[in-house]
Amino acid sequence: MSTRIRQLTLWAAAVVALAGVFVLYTRPTILVAVSDLVWACFN
């Protein structure tokens, strides 16, 4: 695979990941669930 195709693939994956995180942040119940999981790690 050429360097250009690999670079475009990595950029596309990063954009998809960021879009997915943005969608999750628009749902408050997901944020509460994630914060509860993080809190449980230190409890």
N, CA, C and O atoms as CSV, one atom per row, in Angstrom:
chain,resi,resn,atom,element,x,y,z
A,1,MET,N,N,0.857,-1.178,0.000
A,1,MET,CA,C,0.000,0.000,0.000
A,1,MET,C,C,0.901,1.238,0.000
A,1,MET,O,O,1.887,1.312,0.732
A,2,SER,N,N,0.542,2.180,-0.820
A,2,SER,CA,C,1.366,3.382,-0.919
A,2,SER,C,C,1.187,4.266,0.318
A,2,SER,O,O,0.214,4.137,1.060
A,3,THR,N,N,2.124,5.138,0.511
A,3,THR,CA,C,2.100,6.032,1.665
A,3,THR,C,C,0.891,6.948,1.624
A,3,THR,O,O,0.287,7.235,2.657
A,4,ARG,N,N,0.539,7.406,0.435
A,4,ARG,CA,C,-0.592,8.333,0.291
A,4,ARG,C,C,-1.906,7.663,0.695
A,4,ARG,O,O,-2.720,8.268,1.392
A,5,ILE,N,N,-2.113,6.433,0.266
A,5,ILE,CA,C,-3.349,5.719,0.604
A,5,ILE,C,C,-3.402,5.438,2.105
A,5,ILE,O,O,-4.455,5.575,2.729
A,6,ARG,N,N,-2.269,5.046,2.681
A,6,ARG,CA,C,-2.221,4.778,4.119
A,6,ARG,C,C,-2.525,6.042,4.915
A,6,ARG,O,O,-3.241,5.995,5.915
A,7,GLN,N,N,-1.980,7.171,4.470
A,7,GLN,CA,C,-2.219,8.434,5.163
A,7,GLN,C,C,-3.691,8.835,5.067
A,7,GLN,O,O,-4.274,9.282,6.055
A,8,LEU,N,N,-4.287,8.682,3.905
A,8,LEU,CA,C,-5.708,9.004,3.753
A,8,LEU,C,C,-6.580,8.085,4.603
A,8,LEU,O,O,-7.577,8.524,5.176
A,9,THR,N,N,-6.205,6.818,4.684
A,9,THR,CA,C,-6.956,5.874,5.500
A,9,THR,C,C,-6.881,6.254,6.979
A,9,THR,O,O,-7.885,6.186,7.688
A,10,LEU,N,N,-5.702,6.650,7.443
A,10,LEU,CA,C,-5.570,7.059,8.844
A,10,LEU,C,C,-6.359,8.325,9.137
A,10,LEU,O,O,-6.991,8.435,10.187
A,11,TRP,N,N,-6.327,9.276,8.218
A,11,TRP,CA,C,-7.122,10.497,8.407
A,11,TRP,C,C,-8.615,10.176,8.440
A,11,TRP,O,O,-9.347,10.723,9.264
A,12,ALA,N,N,-9.068,9.301,7.556
A,12,ALA,CA,C,-10.481,8.922,7.522
A,12,ALA,C,C,-10.884,8.229,8.823
A,12,ALA,O,O,-11.965,8.484,9.354
A,13,ALA,N,N,-10.022,7.361,9.332
A,13,ALA,CA,C,-10.317,6.680,10.596
A,13,ALA,C,C,-10.386,7.677,11.748
A,13,ALA,O,O,-11.237,7.550,12.628
A,14,ALA,N,N,-9.501,8.661,11.749
A,14,ALA,CA,C,-9.518,9.674,12.806
A,14,ALA,C,C,-10.788,10.509,12.747
A,14,ALA,O,O,-11.376,10.818,13.783
A,15,VAL,N,N,-11.214,10.875,11.551
A,15,VAL,CA,C,-12.445,11.666,11.398
A,15,VAL,C,C,-13.661,10.858,11.855
A,15,VAL,O,O,-14.544,11.392,12.526
A,16,VAL,N,N,-13.709,9.590,11.498
A,16,VAL,CA,C,-14.829,8.738,11.918
A,16,VAL,C,C,-14.842,8.588,13.442
A,16,VAL,O,O,-15.906,8.641,14.059
A,17,ALA,N,N,-13.679,8.405,14.045
A,17,ALA,CA,C,-13.610,8.277,15.503
A,17,ALA,C,C,-14.070,9.562,16.186
A,17,ALA,O,O,-14.821,9.511,17.160
A,18,LEU,N,N,-13.627,10.702,15.687
A,18,LEU,CA,C,-14.046,11.973,16.282
A,18,LEU,C,C,-15.537,12.214,16.105
A,18,LEU,O,O,-16.193,12.727,17.012
A,19,ALA,N,N,-16.077,11.852,14.959
A,19,ALA,CA,C,-17.523,11.994,14.740
A,19,ALA,C,C,-18.293,11.083,15.680
A,19,ALA,O,O,-19.335,11.473,16.206
A,20,GLY,N,N,-17.797,9.886,15.895
A,20,GLY,CA,C,-18.462,8.966,16.826
A,20,GLY,C,C,-18.463,9.497,18.248
A,20,GLY,O,O,-19.464,9.385,18.956
A,21,VAL,N,N,-17.343,10.078,18.669
A,21,VAL,CA,C,-17.283,10.667,20.009
A,21,VAL,C,C,-18.246,11.846,20.114
A,21,VAL,O,O,-18.911,12.011,21.137
A,22,PHE,N,N,-18.326,12.656,19.080
A,22,PHE,CA,C,-19.255,13.786,19.090
A,22,PHE,C,C,-20.696,13.309,19.229
A,22,PHE,O,O,-21.470,13.891,19.990
A,23,VAL,N,N,-21.061,12.264,18.508
A,23,VAL,CA,C,-22.426,11.722,18.598
A,23,VAL,C,C,-22.703,11.208,20.008
A,23,VAL,O,O,-23.798,11.406,20.533
A,24,LEU,N,N,-21.716,10.547,20.628
A,24,LEU,CA,C,-21.915,10.046,21.992
A,24,LEU,C,C,-22.097,11.188,22.989
A,24,LEU,O,O,-22.866,11.056,23.942
A,25,TYR,N,N,-21.402,12.302,22.785
A,25,TYR,CA,C,-21.523,13.425,23.706
A,25,TYR,C,C,-22.871,14.119,23.597
A,25,TYR,O,O,-23.226,14.888,24.491
A,26,THR,N,N,-23.627,13.882,22.551
A,26,THR,CA,C,-24.950,14.491,22.443
A,26,THR,C,C,-26.003,13.697,23.210
A,26,THR,O,O,-27.153,14.125,23.303
A,27,ARG,N,N,-25.620,12.547,23.759
A,27,ARG,CA,C,-26.545,11.716,24.537
A,27,ARG,C,C,-26.118,11.733,26.007
A,27,ARG,O,O,-25.124,11.103,26.368
A,28,PRO,N,N,-26.857,12.446,26.850
A,28,PRO,CA,C,-26.455,12.595,28.254
A,28,PRO,C,C,-26.387,11.265,29.013
A,28,PRO,O,O,-25.563,11.121,29.916
A,29,THR,N,N,-27.226,10.306,28.670
A,29,THR,CA,C,-27.199,9.036,29.400
A,29,THR,C,C,-25.880,8.299,29.186
A,29,THR,O,O,-25.391,7.619,30.089
A,30,ILE,N,N,-25.308,8.433,28.000
A,30,ILE,CA,C,-24.006,7.815,27.734
A,30,ILE,C,C,-22.935,8.462,28.608
A,30,ILE,O,O,-22.079,7.772,29.162
A,31,LEU,N,N,-22.987,9.789,28.728
A,31,LEU,CA,C,-22.003,10.483,29.555
A,31,LEU,C,C,-22.098,10.054,31.014
A,31,LEU,O,O,-21.078,9.881,31.680
A,32,VAL,N,N,-23.311,9.884,31.509
A,32,VAL,CA,C,-23.494,9.445,32.889
A,32,VAL,C,C,-22.957,8.031,33.071
A,32,VAL,O,O,-22.296,7.740,34.068
A,33,ALA,N,N,-23.235,7.159,32.120
A,33,ALA,CA,C,-22.752,5.780,32.208
A,33,ALA,C,C,-21.222,5.733,32.186
A,33,ALA,O,O,-20.615,4.993,32.960
A,34,VAL,N,N,-20.599,6.513,31.308
A,34,VAL,CA,C,-19.136,6.526,31.229
A,34,VAL,C,C,-18.543,7.097,32.508
A,34,VAL,O,O,-17.555,6.570,33.021
A,35,SER,N,N,-19.130,8.162,33.025
A,35,SER,CA,C,-18.589,8.731,34.271
A,35,SER,C,C,-18.757,7.768,35.425
A,35,SER,O,O,-17.884,7.707,36.291
A,36,ASP,N,N,-19.846,7.011,35.476
A,36,ASP,CA,C,-20.018,5.991,36.518
A,36,ASP,C,C,-18.962,4.895,36.396
A,36,ASP,O,O,-18.442,4.426,37.409
A,37,LEU,N,N,-18.638,4.481,35.169
A,37,LEU,CA,C,-17.598,3.467,34.979
A,37,LEU,C,C,-16.233,3.977,35.419
A,37,LEU,O,O,-15.474,3.255,36.065
A,38,VAL,N,N,-15.921,5.219,35.070
A,38,VAL,CA,C,-14.640,5.791,35.482
A,38,VAL,C,C,-14.578,5.923,36.982
A,38,VAL,O,O,-13.550,5.625,37.591
A,39,TRP,N,N,-15.664,6.365,37.590
A,39,TRP,CA,C,-15.712,6.531,39.050
A,39,TRP,C,C,-15.548,5.182,39.743
A,39,TRP,O,O,-14.909,5.098,40.792
A,40,ALA,N,N,-16.124,4.121,39.162
A,40,ALA,CA,C,-16.021,2.794,39.761
A,40,ALA,C,C,-14.581,2.278,39.735
A,40,ALA,O,O,-14.205,1.469,40.583
A,41,CYS,N,N,-13.783,2.727,38.792
A,41,CYS,CA,C,-12.379,2.294,38.722
A,41,CYS,C,C,-11.581,2.777,39.941
A,41,CYS,O,O,-10.642,2.106,40.369
A,42,PHE,N,N,-11.944,3.916,40.492
A,42,PHE,CA,C,-11.185,4.510,41.587
A,42,PHE,C,C,-11.876,4.370,42.932
A,42,PHE,O,O,-11.447,4.973,43.916
A,43,ASN,N,N,-12.917,3.598,42.982
A,43,ASN,CA,C,-13.679,3.449,44.217
A,43,ASN,C,C,-13.389,2.159,44.904
A,43,ASN,O,O,-13.954,1.883,45.963
